[in-house]
Amino acid sequence: RALRMVAAGDTAGAMRLMTEAVRRHPFDPGAHALLSDLLQSRPDGLSGAAMEAYAARALAPGHARNWWRWGYAQARFGRFEQAVPSIERFLALGGGDPADMSAAHALLAQLRRTLPGGELAQAALRERLAGGGWRR
């Protein structure tokens, strides 16, 4: 029903429906997953999306997409080191549709470039040292 509501343009109604579904069925990972996806699309829904992604992953850790949802939320919160193993787990579990797999590989590459030892982190260190950003 919630997906039909979204298709009809009633995303807010679908979120209300799924919020109630999660309240009534707290151990249903699918309900948490769908609510997370709906909240992810809203600028003010990031923390709720992360919470629901965590719940879906905790309730169904063998479902690959739940790891993608969780890793994506971790990355959006700047938790890059934690996001890498979550996304790697998504890929190890077989990933999902080609668009998700492509997005996961791209995000994983970007995260690795950003983490200590990655090329972006190293470039920032060189720039800071060259510009006298640190005093000895």
A tleap script that builds the chain and sets N, CA, C and O, in Angstrom:
source leaprc.protein.ff14SB
mol = sequence {
  NARG ALA LEU ARG MET VAL ALA ALA GLY ASP
  THR ALA GLY ALA MET ARG LEU MET THR GLU
  ALA VAL ARG ARG HIE PRO PHE ASP PRO GLY
  ALA HIE ALA LEU LEU SER ASP LEU LEU GLN
  SER ARG PRO ASP GLY LEU SER GLY ALA ALA
  MET GLU ALA TYR ALA ALA ARG ALA LEU ALA
  PRO GLY HIE ALA ARG ASN TRP TRP ARG TRP
  GLY TYR ALA GLN ALA ARG PHE GLY ARG PHE
  GLU GLN ALA VAL PRO SER ILE GLU ARG PHE
  LEU ALA LEU GLY GLY GLY ASP PRO ALA ASP
  MET SER ALA ALA HIE ALA LEU LEU ALA GLN
  LEU ARG ARG THR LEU PRO GLY GLY GLU LEU
  ALA GLN ALA ALA LEU ARG GLU ARG LEU ALA
  GLY GLY GLY TRP ARG CARG
}
set mol.1.N position { 0.821 -1.202 0.000 }
set mol.1.CA position { 0.000 0.000 0.000 }
set mol.1.C position { 0.865 1.265 0.000 }
set mol.1.O position { 0.576 2.224 -0.716 }
set mol.2.N position { 1.921 1.255 0.806 }
set mol.2.CA position { 2.806 2.430 0.877 }
set mol.2.C position { 3.462 2.700 -0.473 }
set mol.2.O position { 3.606 3.855 -0.872 }
set mol.3.N position { 3.855 1.654 -1.171 }
set mol.3.CA position { 4.479 1.858 -2.477 }
set mol.3.C position { 3.479 2.425 -3.480 }
set mol.3.O position { 3.845 3.249 -4.319 }
set mol.4.N position { 2.247 2.003 -3.405 }
set mol.4.CA position { 1.219 2.577 -4.282 }
set mol.4.C position { 1.020 4.056 -3.952 }
set mol.4.O position { 0.828 4.877 -4.849 }
set mol.5.N position { 1.067 4.385 -2.684 }
set mol.5.CA position { 0.926 5.783 -2.274 }
set mol.5.C position { 2.060 6.630 -2.838 }
set mol.5.O position { 1.831 7.738 -3.324 }
set mol.6.N position { 3.283 6.108 -2.772 }
set mol.6.CA position { 4.438 6.830 -3.318 }
set mol.6.C position { 4.266 7.013 -4.817 }
set mol.6.O position { 4.508 8.097 -5.349 }
set mol.7.N position { 3.845 5.946 -5.500 }
set mol.7.CA position { 3.645 6.022 -6.955 }
set mol.7.C position { 2.584 7.059 -7.314 }
set mol.7.O position { 2.637 7.664 -8.385 }
set mol.8.N position { 1.624 7.260 -6.418 }
set mol.8.CA position { 0.565 8.246 -6.661 }
set mol.8.C position { 0.984 9.648 -6.216 }
set mol.8.O position { 0.210 10.596 -6.347 }
set mol.9.N position { 2.205 9.782 -5.691 }
set mol.9.CA position { 2.694 11.094 -5.281 }
set mol.9.C position { 2.447 11.446 -3.822 }
set mol.9.O position { 2.690 12.580 -3.410 }
set mol.10.N position { 1.971 10.493 -3.042 }
set mol.10.CA position { 1.670 10.748 -1.629 }
set mol.10.C position { 2.762 10.166 -0.734 }
set mol.10.O position { 2.510 9.246 0.045 }
set mol.11.N position { 3.972 10.706 -0.850 }
set mol.11.CA position { 5.097 10.218 -0.056 }
set mol.11.C position { 4.877 10.479 1.431 }
set mol.11.O position { 5.213 9.637 2.264 }
set mol.12.N position { 4.320 11.634 1.769 }
set mol.12.CA position { 4.064 11.953 3.180 }
set mol.12.C position { 3.081 10.943 3.777 }
set mol.12.O position { 3.265 10.489 4.907 }
set mol.13.N position { 2.052 10.596 3.029 }
set mol.13.CA position { 1.096 9.600 3.504 }
set mol.13.C position { 1.740 8.240 3.670 }
set mol.13.O position { 1.445 7.518 4.622 }
set mol.14.N position { 2.627 7.885 2.739 }
set mol.14.CA position { 3.338 6.606 2.834 }
set mol.14.C position { 4.231 6.582 4.063 }
set mol.14.O position { 4.346 5.549 4.723 }
set mol.15.N position { 4.866 7.711 4.381 }
set mol.15.CA position { 5.703 7.776 5.582 }
set mol.15.C position { 4.866 7.621 6.849 }
set mol.15.O position { 5.265 6.927 7.784 }
set mol.16.N position { 3.712 8.266 6.870 }
set mol.16.CA position { 2.827 8.103 8.035 }
set mol.16.C position { 2.398 6.650 8.174 }
set mol.16.O position { 2.394 6.100 9.276 }
set mol.17.N position { 2.038 6.030 7.055 }
set mol.17.CA position { 1.613 4.631 7.075 }
set mol.17.C position { 2.739 3.733 7.580 }
set mol.17.O position { 2.505 2.856 8.412 }
set mol.18.N position { 3.942 3.940 7.091 }
set mol.18.CA position { 5.060 3.094 7.497 }
set mol.18.C position { 5.506 3.383 8.929 }
set mol.18.O position { 5.977 2.479 9.619 }
set mol.19.N position { 5.369 4.608 9.380 }
set mol.19.CA position { 5.672 4.917 10.778 }
set mol.19.C position { 4.741 4.125 11.688 }
set mol.19.O position { 5.169 3.561 12.695 }
set mol.20.N position { 3.480 4.090 11.324 }
set mol.20.CA position { 2.504 3.304 12.087 }
set mol.20.C position { 2.807 1.810 11.964 }
set mol.20.O position { 2.679 1.073 12.942 }
set mol.21.N position { 3.206 1.357 10.776 }
set mol.21.CA position { 3.532 -0.061 10.580 }
set mol.21.C position { 4.703 -0.478 11.467 }
set mol.21.O position { 4.685 -1.561 12.051 }
set mol.22.N position { 5.714 0.374 11.569 }
set mol.22.CA position { 6.864 0.076 12.419 }
set mol.22.C position { 6.451 0.048 13.889 }
set mol.22.O position { 6.922 -0.790 14.658 }
set mol.23.N position { 5.580 0.957 14.266 }
set mol.23.CA position { 5.100 0.974 15.651 }
set mol.23.C position { 4.331 -0.310 15.981 }
set mol.23.O position { 4.475 -0.872 17.067 }
set mol.24.N position { 3.523 -0.757 15.036 }
set mol.24.CA position { 2.693 -1.938 15.275 }
set mol.24.C position { 3.460 -3.248 15.079 }
set mol.24.O position { 3.115 -4.268 15.677 }
set mol.25.N position { 4.488 -3.217 14.250 }
set mol.25.CA position { 5.259 -4.425 13.933 }
set mol.25.C position { 6.756 -4.135 14.086 }
set mol.25.O position { 7.481 -4.089 13.093 }
set mol.26.N position { 7.218 -3.941 15.319 }
set mol.26.CA position { 8.599 -3.490 15.529 }
set mol.26.C position { 9.672 -4.497 15.112 }
set mol.26.O position { 10.836 -4.126 14.960 }
set mol.27.N position { 9.299 -5.759 14.926 }
set mol.27.CA position { 10.293 -6.753 14.544 }
set mol.27.C position { 10.220 -7.123 13.064 }
set mol.27.O position { 10.739 -8.162 12.657 }
set mol.28.N position { 9.583 -6.284 12.268 }
set mol.28.CA position { 9.472 -6.511 10.823 }
set mol.28.C position { 10.568 -5.712 10.119 }
set mol.28.O position { 10.451 -4.495 9.982 }
set mol.29.N position { 11.635 -6.387 9.672 }
set mol.29.CA position { 12.733 -5.647 9.041 }
set mol.29.C position { 12.307 -4.940 7.757 }
set mol.29.O position { 12.852 -3.889 7.419 }
set mol.30.N position { 11.344 -5.504 7.045 }
set mol.30.CA position { 10.882 -4.874 5.811 }
set mol.30.C position { 10.216 -3.539 6.064 }
set mol.30.O position { 10.371 -2.602 5.281 }
set mol.31.N position { 9.471 -3.450 7.160 }
set mol.31.CA position { 8.822 -2.182 7.501 }
set mol.31.C position { 9.871 -1.123 7.823 }
set mol.31.O position { 9.759 0.018 7.377 }
set mol.32.N position { 10.890 -1.496 8.597 }
set mol.32.CA position { 11.963 -0.556 8.927 }
set mol.32.C position { 12.725 -0.139 7.665 }
set mol.32.O position { 13.081 1.027 7.497 }
set mol.33.N position { 12.966 -1.112 6.783 }
set mol.33.CA position { 13.709 -0.828 5.551 }
set mol.33.C position { 12.958 0.164 4.668 }
set mol.33.O position { 13.546 1.124 4.171 }
set mol.34.N position { 11.670 -0.064 4.474 }
set mol.34.CA position { 10.902 0.838 3.620 }
set mol.34.C position { 10.802 2.225 4.239 }
set mol.34.O position { 10.915 3.226 3.532 }
set mol.35.N position { 10.592 2.298 5.544 }
set mol.35.CA position { 10.545 3.604 6.192 }
set mol.35.C position { 11.897 4.312 6.057 }
set mol.35.O position { 11.940 5.522 5.834 }
set mol.36.N position { 12.985 3.576 6.189 }
set mol.36.CA position { 14.310 4.171 6.005 }
set mol.36.C position { 14.452 4.752 4.601 }
set mol.36.O position { 14.920 5.878 4.431 }
set mol.37.N position { 14.051 3.987 3.614 }
set mol.37.CA position { 14.150 4.467 2.231 }
set mol.37.C position { 13.312 5.718 2.014 }
set mol.37.O position { 13.744 6.646 1.330 }
set mol.38.N position { 12.128 5.746 2.586 }
set mol.38.CA position { 11.263 6.921 2.443 }
set mol.38.C position { 11.870 8.139 3.136 }
set mol.38.O position { 11.848 9.241 2.588 }
set mol.39.N position { 12.403 7.948 4.318 }
set mol.39.CA position { 12.996 9.059 5.063 }
set mol.39.C position { 14.280 9.562 4.406 }
set mol.39.O position { 14.599 10.749 4.482 }
set mol.40.N position { 15.012 8.658 3.763 }
set mol.40.CA position { 16.271 9.016 3.111 }
set mol.40.C position { 16.073 10.097 2.058 }
set mol.40.O position { 16.987 10.870 1.771 }
set mol.41.N position { 14.890 10.147 1.492 }
set mol.41.CA position { 14.628 11.117 0.424 }
set mol.41.C position { 14.335 12.514 0.950 }
set mol.41.O position { 14.209 13.453 0.163 }
set mol.42.N position { 14.225 12.666 2.246 }
set mol.42.CA position { 13.895 13.973 2.836 }
set mol.42.C position { 15.123 14.575 3.520 }
set mol.42.O position { 15.829 13.874 4.244 }
set mol.43.N position { 15.384 15.856 3.301 }
set mol.43.CA position { 16.533 16.486 3.954 }
set mol.43.C position { 16.450 16.431 5.486 }
set mol.43.O position { 17.475 16.351 6.163 }
set mol.44.N position { 15.242 16.474 6.022 }
set mol.44.CA position { 15.084 16.454 7.477 }
set mol.44.C position { 14.904 15.034 8.017 }
set mol.44.O position { 14.649 14.854 9.207 }
set mol.45.N position { 15.032 14.034 7.160 }
set mol.45.CA position { 14.791 12.664 7.586 }
set mol.45.C position { 16.030 11.825 7.774 }
set mol.45.O position { 15.931 10.614 7.974 }
set mol.46.N position { 17.215 12.449 7.712 }
set mol.46.CA position { 18.456 11.686 7.749 }
set mol.46.C position { 18.622 10.870 9.028 }
set mol.46.O position { 18.959 9.688 8.957 }
set mol.47.N position { 18.395 11.464 10.182 }
set mol.47.CA position { 18.599 10.699 11.423 }
set mol.47.C position { 17.577 9.586 11.554 }
set mol.47.O position { 17.911 8.493 12.012 }
set mol.48.N position { 16.343 9.841 11.162 }
set mol.48.CA position { 15.325 8.793 11.197 }
set mol.48.C position { 15.644 7.684 10.214 }
set mol.48.O position { 15.442 6.507 10.513 }
set mol.49.N position { 16.144 8.055 9.038 }
set mol.49.CA position { 16.522 7.062 8.032 }
set mol.49.C position { 17.639 6.171 8.559 }
set mol.49.O position { 17.617 4.957 8.355 }
set mol.50.N position { 18.614 6.770 9.235 }
set mol.50.CA position { 19.722 5.995 9.796 }
set mol.50.C position { 19.223 5.041 10.876 }
set mol.50.O position { 19.635 3.882 10.920 }
set mol.51.N position { 18.349 5.518 11.737 }
set mol.51.CA position { 17.814 4.674 12.804 }
set mol.51.C position { 17.049 3.480 12.222 }
set mol.51.O position { 17.202 2.350 12.685 }
set mol.52.N position { 16.231 3.742 11.212 }
set mol.52.CA position { 15.455 2.666 10.594 }
set mol.52.C position { 16.355 1.711 9.812 }
set mol.52.O position { 16.100 0.507 9.784 }
set mol.53.N position { 17.403 2.236 9.179 }
set mol.53.CA position { 18.357 1.381 8.472 }
set mol.53.C position { 19.064 0.458 9.459 }
set mol.53.O position { 19.275 -0.721 9.174 }
set mol.54.N position { 19.427 1.000 10.617 }
set mol.54.CA position { 20.069 0.180 11.647 }
set mol.54.C position { 19.121 -0.917 12.119 }
set mol.54.O position { 19.530 -2.068 12.275 }
set mol.55.N position { 17.872 -0.571 12.344 }
set mol.55.CA position { 16.900 -1.566 12.794 }
set mol.55.C position { 16.727 -2.666 11.758 }
set mol.55.O position { 16.712 -3.846 12.108 }
set mol.56.N position { 16.599 -2.299 10.498 }
set mol.56.CA position { 16.441 -3.300 9.434 }
set mol.56.C position { 17.656 -4.215 9.369 }
set mol.56.O position { 17.517 -5.429 9.220 }
set mol.57.N position { 18.849 -3.632 9.481 }
set mol.57.CA position { 20.077 -4.431 9.433 }
set mol.57.C position { 20.191 -5.350 10.633 }
set mol.57.O position { 20.601 -6.503 10.498 }
set mol.58.N position { 19.828 -4.845 11.813 }
set mol.58.CA position { 19.908 -5.660 13.027 }
set mol.58.C position { 18.901 -6.817 12.989 }
set mol.58.O position { 19.195 -7.917 13.459 }
set mol.59.N position { 17.730 -6.566 12.436 }
set mol.59.CA position { 16.691 -7.596 12.392 }
set mol.59.C position { 16.896 -8.613 11.271 }
set mol.59.O position { 16.460 -9.759 11.386 }
set mol.60.N position { 17.553 -8.203 10.195 }
set mol.60.CA position { 17.777 -9.104 9.056 }
set mol.60.C position { 19.187 -8.907 8.510 }
set mol.60.O position { 19.357 -8.368 7.416 }
set mol.61.N position { 20.212 -9.345 9.272 }
set mol.61.CA position { 21.592 -9.112 8.839 }
set mol.61.C position { 22.004 -9.908 7.607 }
set mol.61.O position { 23.033 -9.602 7.003 }
set mol.62.N position { 21.245 -10.902 7.223 }
set mol.62.CA position { 21.576 -11.676 6.041 }
set mol.62.C position { 21.038 -11.090 4.750 }
set mol.62.O position { 21.300 -11.615 3.668 }
set mol.63.N position { 20.292 -10.014 4.859 }
set mol.63.CA position { 19.713 -9.362 3.684 }
set mol.63.C position { 20.679 -8.263 3.225 }
set mol.63.O position { 20.892 -7.276 3.930 }
set mol.64.N position { 21.250 -8.446 2.053 }
set mol.64.CA position { 22.311 -7.555 1.572 }
set mol.64.C position { 21.901 -6.086 1.560 }
set mol.64.O position { 22.665 -5.228 2.002 }
set mol.65.N position { 20.722 -5.795 1.066 }
set mol.65.CA position { 20.301 -4.394 0.917 }
set mol.65.C position { 20.277 -3.662 2.256 }
set mol.65.O position { 20.477 -2.448 2.297 }
set mol.66.N position { 20.036 -4.380 3.344 }
set mol.66.CA position { 20.059 -3.729 4.656 }
set mol.66.C position { 21.452 -3.215 4.984 }
set mol.66.O position { 21.579 -2.193 5.658 }
set mol.67.N position { 22.497 -3.890 4.530 }
set mol.67.CA position { 23.867 -3.419 4.761 }
set mol.67.C position { 24.169 -2.203 3.896 }
set mol.67.O position { 24.885 -1.300 4.329 }
set mol.68.N position { 23.636 -2.168 2.687 }
set mol.68.CA position { 23.814 -1.001 1.816 }
set mol.68.C position { 23.138 0.211 2.450 }
set mol.68.O position { 23.726 1.289 2.535 }
set mol.69.N position { 21.903 0.021 2.890 }
set mol.69.CA position { 21.149 1.098 3.539 }
set mol.69.C position { 21.939 1.643 4.740 }
set mol.69.O position { 22.083 2.856 4.896 }
set mol.70.N position { 22.441 0.745 5.574 }
set mol.70.CA position { 23.167 1.127 6.779 }
set mol.70.C position { 24.501 1.799 6.425 }
set mol.70.O position { 24.844 2.830 7.004 }
set mol.71.N position { 25.242 1.231 5.491 }
set mol.71.CA position { 26.515 1.828 5.086 }
set mol.71.C position { 26.339 3.211 4.482 }
set mol.71.O position { 27.136 4.113 4.736 }
set mol.72.N position { 25.295 3.373 3.684 }
set mol.72.CA position { 25.010 4.672 3.084 }
set mol.72.C position { 24.688 5.701 4.176 }
set mol.72.O position { 25.155 6.838 4.121 }
set mol.73.N position { 23.895 5.295 5.156 }
set mol.73.CA position { 23.565 6.200 6.266 }
set mol.73.C position { 24.828 6.566 7.042 }
set mol.73.O position { 25.019 7.727 7.402 }
set mol.74.N position { 25.686 5.589 7.302 }
set mol.74.CA position { 26.926 5.873 8.019 }
set mol.74.C position { 27.779 6.884 7.236 }
set mol.74.O position { 28.338 7.813 7.819 }
set mol.75.N position { 27.872 6.699 5.932 }
set mol.75.CA position { 28.661 7.619 5.114 }
set mol.75.C position { 28.063 9.016 5.146 }
set mol.75.O position { 28.799 9.999 5.235 }
set mol.76.N position { 26.748 9.121 5.075 }
set mol.76.CA position { 26.115 10.447 5.106 }
set mol.76.C position { 26.341 11.157 6.428 }
set mol.76.O position { 26.337 12.387 6.475 }
set mol.77.N position { 26.540 10.405 7.502 }
set mol.77.CA position { 26.821 11.000 8.804 }
set mol.77.C position { 28.317 11.227 9.018 }
set mol.77.O position { 28.735 11.639 10.100 }
set mol.78.N position { 29.123 10.959 7.989 }
set mol.78.CA position { 30.559 11.175 8.114 }
set mol.78.C position { 31.277 10.069 8.857 }
set mol.78.O position { 32.420 10.258 9.273 }
set mol.79.N position { 30.650 8.932 9.035 }
set mol.79.CA position { 31.249 7.788 9.727 }
set mol.79.C position { 31.899 6.886 8.684 }
set mol.79.O position { 31.504 5.735 8.500 }
set mol.80.N position { 32.912 7.439 8.003 }
set mol.80.CA position { 33.508 6.771 6.860 }
set mol.80.C position { 34.145 5.434 7.206 }
set mol.80.O position { 33.963 4.454 6.483 }
set mol.81.N position { 34.889 5.385 8.305 }
set mol.81.CA position { 35.553 4.132 8.686 }
set mol.81.C position { 34.535 3.035 8.977 }
set mol.81.O position { 34.796 1.866 8.691 }
set mol.82.N position { 33.387 3.385 9.538 }
set mol.82.CA position { 32.354 2.394 9.833 }
set mol.82.C position { 31.581 2.010 8.575 }
set mol.82.O position { 31.102 0.883 8.458 }
set mol.83.N position { 31.461 2.944 7.641 }
set mol.83.CA position { 30.700 2.677 6.418 }
set mol.83.C position { 31.399 1.659 5.522 }
set mol.83.O position { 30.734 0.862 4.860 }
set mol.84.N position { 32.724 1.675 5.491 }
set mol.84.CA position { 33.461 0.777 4.596 }
set mol.84.C position { 33.109 -0.694 4.846 }
set mol.84.O position { 32.733 -1.383 3.899 }
set mol.85.N position { 33.217 -1.206 6.086 }
set mol.85.CA position { 32.872 -2.625 6.269 }
set mol.85.C position { 31.396 -2.927 6.023 }
set mol.85.O position { 31.058 -4.041 5.623 }
set mol.86.N position { 30.523 -1.968 6.251 }
set mol.86.CA position { 29.102 -2.192 5.973 }
set mol.86.C position { 28.869 -2.366 4.478 }
set mol.86.O position { 28.125 -3.252 4.058 }
set mol.87.N position { 29.501 -1.525 3.684 }
set mol.87.CA position { 29.341 -1.617 2.235 }
set mol.87.C position { 30.041 -2.868 1.706 }
set mol.87.O position { 29.547 -3.524 0.788 }
set mol.88.N position { 31.186 -3.189 2.289 }
set mol.88.CA position { 31.860 -4.431 1.898 }
set mol.88.C position { 30.979 -5.644 2.205 }
set mol.88.O position { 30.950 -6.604 1.435 }
set mol.89.N position { 30.274 -5.599 3.313 }
set mol.89.CA position { 29.358 -6.700 3.674 }
set mol.89.C position { 28.231 -6.800 2.649 }
set mol.89.O position { 27.868 -7.902 2.236 }
set mol.90.N position { 27.677 -5.666 2.238 }
set mol.90.CA position { 26.650 -5.638 1.197 }
set mol.90.C position { 27.148 -6.361 -0.053 }
set mol.90.O position { 26.444 -7.199 -0.616 }
set mol.91.N position { 28.354 -6.035 -0.476 }
set mol.91.CA position { 28.920 -6.644 -1.671 }
set mol.91.C position { 29.195 -8.131 -1.460 }
set mol.91.O position { 28.960 -8.939 -2.359 }
set mol.92.N position { 29.692 -8.499 -0.274 }
set mol.92.CA position { 29.983 -9.903 0.028 }
set mol.92.C position { 28.718 -10.756 0.033 }
set mol.92.O position { 28.760 -11.938 -0.310 }
set mol.93.N position { 27.602 -10.162 0.418 }
set mol.93.CA position { 26.331 -10.891 0.444 }
set mol.93.C position { 25.673 -10.963 -0.937 }
set mol.93.O position { 24.563 -11.479 -1.069 }
set mol.94.N position { 26.338 -10.460 -1.939 }
set mol.94.CA position { 25.801 -10.540 -3.288 }
set mol.94.C position { 25.186 -9.258 -3.779 }
set mol.94.O position { 24.692 -9.186 -4.904 }
set mol.95.N position { 25.212 -8.239 -2.934 }
set mol.95.CA position { 24.722 -6.931 -3.351 }
set mol.95.C position { 23.257 -6.936 -3.720 }
set mol.95.O position { 22.418 -7.475 -2.999 }
set mol.96.N position { 22.972 -6.342 -4.823 }
set mol.96.CA position { 21.592 -6.200 -5.240 }
set mol.96.C position { 21.518 -5.893 -6.717 }
set mol.96.O position { 22.266 -6.446 -7.523 }
set mol.97.N position { 20.617 -5.016 -7.056 }
set mol.97.CA position { 20.463 -4.681 -8.470 }
set mol.97.C position { 21.702 -3.922 -8.960 }
set mol.97.O position { 22.457 -3.375 -8.157 }
set mol.98.N position { 21.903 -3.894 -10.263 }
set mol.98.CA position { 23.112 -3.266 -10.814 }
set mol.98.C position { 23.316 -1.810 -10.389 }
set mol.98.O position { 24.454 -1.386 -10.186 }
set mol.99.N position { 22.249 -1.050 -10.253 }
set mol.99.CA position { 22.400 0.355 -9.836 }
set mol.99.C position { 22.954 0.431 -8.418 }
set mol.99.O position { 23.828 1.252 -8.142 }
set mol.100.N position { 22.457 -0.412 -7.517 }
set mol.100.CA position { 22.974 -0.436 -6.146 }
set mol.100.C position { 24.431 -0.878 -6.120 }
set mol.100.O position { 25.248 -0.312 -5.394 }
set mol.101.N position { 24.748 -1.886 -6.911 }
set mol.101.CA position { 26.126 -2.389 -6.944 }
set mol.101.C position { 27.076 -1.299 -7.452 }
set mol.101.O position { 28.154 -1.102 -6.891 }
set mol.102.N position { 26.681 -0.607 -8.494 }
set mol.102.CA position { 27.511 0.465 -9.051 }
set mol.102.C position { 27.690 1.584 -8.035 }
set mol.102.O position { 28.800 2.078 -7.839 }
set mol.103.N position { 26.602 1.984 -7.390 }
set mol.103.CA position { 26.674 3.044 -6.371 }
set mol.103.C position { 27.557 2.614 -5.206 }
set mol.103.O position { 28.334 3.413 -4.683 }
set mol.104.N position { 27.439 1.357 -4.802 }
set mol.104.CA position { 28.242 0.853 -3.678 }
set mol.104.C position { 29.726 0.865 -4.019 }
set mol.104.O position { 30.546 1.284 -3.203 }
set mol.105.N position { 30.077 0.410 -5.220 }
set mol.105.CA position { 31.494 0.425 -5.621 }
set mol.105.C position { 32.028 1.850 -5.688 }
set mol.105.O position { 33.154 2.110 -5.264 }
set mol.106.N position { 31.232 2.774 -6.215 }
set mol.106.CA position { 31.665 4.168 -6.311 }
set mol.106.C position { 31.841 4.782 -4.928 }
set mol.106.O position { 32.836 5.463 -4.680 }
set mol.107.N position { 30.897 4.555 -4.030 }
set mol.107.CA position { 30.993 5.103 -2.681 }
set mol.107.C position { 32.173 4.490 -1.939 }
set mol.107.O position { 32.910 5.193 -1.248 }
set mol.108.N position { 32.349 3.201 -2.080 }
set mol.108.CA position { 33.460 2.527 -1.415 }
set mol.108.C position { 34.801 3.087 -1.890 }
set mol.108.O position { 35.699 3.310 -1.078 }
set mol.109.N position { 34.941 3.314 -3.183 }
set mol.109.CA position { 36.181 3.893 -3.715 }
set mol.109.C position { 36.405 5.293 -3.146 }
set mol.109.O position { 37.523 5.638 -2.762 }
set mol.110.N position { 35.350 6.093 -3.092 }
set mol.110.CA position { 35.471 7.449 -2.547 }
set mol.110.C position { 35.840 7.418 -1.064 }
set mol.110.O position { 36.678 8.201 -0.616 }
set mol.111.N position { 35.224 6.530 -0.313 }
set mol.111.CA position { 35.533 6.426 1.110 }
set mol.111.C position { 36.982 6.020 1.321 }
set mol.111.O position { 37.664 6.577 2.180 }
set mol.112.N position { 37.447 5.073 0.560 }
set mol.112.CA position { 38.842 4.622 0.704 }
set mol.112.C position { 39.825 5.732 0.346 }
set mol.112.O position { 40.899 5.822 0.939 }
set mol.113.N position { 39.467 6.576 -0.617 }
set mol.113.CA position { 40.327 7.704 -0.976 }
set mol.113.C position { 40.386 8.729 0.148 }
set mol.113.O position { 41.390 9.423 0.309 }
set mol.114.N position { 39.303 8.827 0.932 }
set mol.114.CA position { 39.174 9.834 1.975 }
set mol.114.C position { 39.788 9.406 3.300 }
set mol.114.O position { 40.257 10.249 4.065 }
set mol.115.N position { 39.792 8.116 3.577 }
set mol.115.CA position { 40.299 7.611 4.853 }
set mol.115.C position { 41.808 7.804 4.977 }
set mol.115.O position { 42.493 7.973 3.969 }
set mol.116.N position { 42.332 7.779 6.201 }
set mol.116.CA position { 43.782 7.893 6.375 }
set mol.116.C position { 44.504 6.889 5.490 }
set mol.116.O position { 44.151 5.711 5.437 }
set mol.117.N position { 45.517 7.380 4.801 }
set mol.117.CA position { 46.263 6.553 3.866 }
set mol.117.C position { 45.734 6.666 2.445 }
set mol.117.O position { 46.432 6.321 1.492 }
set mol.118.N position { 44.516 7.143 2.297 }
set mol.118.CA position { 43.937 7.321 0.969 }
set mol.118.C position { 44.498 8.560 0.298 }
set mol.118.O position { 45.052 9.438 0.959 }
set mol.119.N position { 44.353 8.629 -1.023 }
set mol.119.CA position { 44.990 9.715 -1.771 }
set mol.119.C position { 44.472 11.096 -1.398 }
set mol.119.O position { 45.250 12.050 -1.397 }
set mol.120.N position { 43.184 11.241 -1.080 }
set mol.120.CA position { 42.666 12.564 -0.705 }
set mol.120.C position { 43.198 12.997 0.660 }
set mol.120.O position { 43.537 14.163 0.861 }
set mol.121.N position { 43.265 12.055 1.587 }
set mol.121.CA position { 43.810 12.376 2.907 }
set mol.121.C position { 45.280 12.743 2.806 }
set mol.121.O position { 45.731 13.688 3.454 }
set mol.122.N position { 46.033 12.003 1.997 }
set mol.122.CA position { 47.455 12.285 1.824 }
set mol.122.C position { 47.675 13.643 1.164 }
set mol.122.O position { 48.578 14.383 1.553 }
set mol.123.N position { 46.859 13.969 0.172 }
set mol.123.CA position { 46.983 15.261 -0.504 }
set mol.123.C position { 46.706 16.402 0.464 }
set mol.123.O position { 47.384 17.429 0.422 }
set mol.124.N position { 45.723 16.234 1.329 }
set mol.124.CA position { 45.409 17.270 2.317 }
set mol.124.C position { 46.571 17.460 3.286 }
set mol.124.O position { 46.885 18.589 3.665 }
set mol.125.N position { 47.207 16.371 3.684 }
set mol.125.CA position { 48.359 16.473 4.579 }
set mol.125.C position { 49.522 17.207 3.899 }
set mol.125.O position { 50.154 18.079 4.496 }
set mol.126.N position { 49.792 16.840 2.645 }
set mol.126.CA position { 50.886 17.508 1.915 }
set mol.126.C position { 50.601 18.998 1.760 }
set mol.126.O position { 51.496 19.828 1.922 }
set mol.127.N position { 49.354 19.331 1.446 }
set mol.127.CA position { 48.978 20.734 1.265 }
set mol.127.C position { 49.134 21.510 2.569 }
set mol.127.O position { 49.623 22.640 2.578 }
set mol.128.N position { 48.721 20.904 3.642 }
set mol.128.CA position { 48.818 21.575 4.933 }
set mol.128.C position { 50.282 21.779 5.342 }
set mol.128.O position { 50.656 22.835 5.853 }
set mol.129.N position { 51.088 20.762 5.109 }
set mol.129.CA position { 52.513 20.885 5.437 }
set mol.129.C position { 53.186 21.924 4.562 }
set mol.129.O position { 53.998 22.705 5.058 }
set mol.130.N position { 52.876 21.957 3.289 }
set mol.130.CA position { 53.483 22.910 2.355 }
set mol.130.C position { 53.069 24.339 2.682 }
set mol.130.O position { 53.849 25.273 2.498 }
set mol.131.N position { 51.847 24.508 3.167 }
set mol.131.CA position { 51.365 25.846 3.477 }
set mol.131.C position { 51.692 26.312 4.875 }
set mol.131.O position { 51.269 27.391 5.287 }
set mol.132.N position { 52.443 25.509 5.609 }
set mol.132.CA position { 52.813 25.881 6.967 }
set mol.132.C position { 51.639 25.813 7.939 }
set mol.132.O position { 51.594 26.534 8.936 }
set mol.133.N position { 50.707 24.945 7.630 }
set mol.133.CA position { 49.507 24.828 8.463 }
set mol.133.C position { 49.762 24.285 9.848 }
set mol.133.O position { 48.953 24.505 10.749 }
set mol.134.N position { 50.864 23.582 10.045 }
set mol.134.CA position { 51.201 23.052 11.356 }
set mol.134.C position { 52.516 23.661 11.803 }
set mol.134.O position { 53.438 23.830 11.006 }
set mol.135.N position { 52.591 23.977 13.046 }
set mol.135.CA position { 53.836 24.501 13.593 }
set mol.135.C position { 54.589 23.372 14.263 }
set mol.135.O position { 54.009 22.462 14.855 }
set mol.136.N position { 55.851 23.462 14.152 }
set mol.136.CA position { 56.698 22.423 14.767 }
set mol.136.C position { 57.172 22.847 16.103 }
set mol.136.O position { 57.894 22.102 16.766 }
savepdb mol mol.pdb
quit
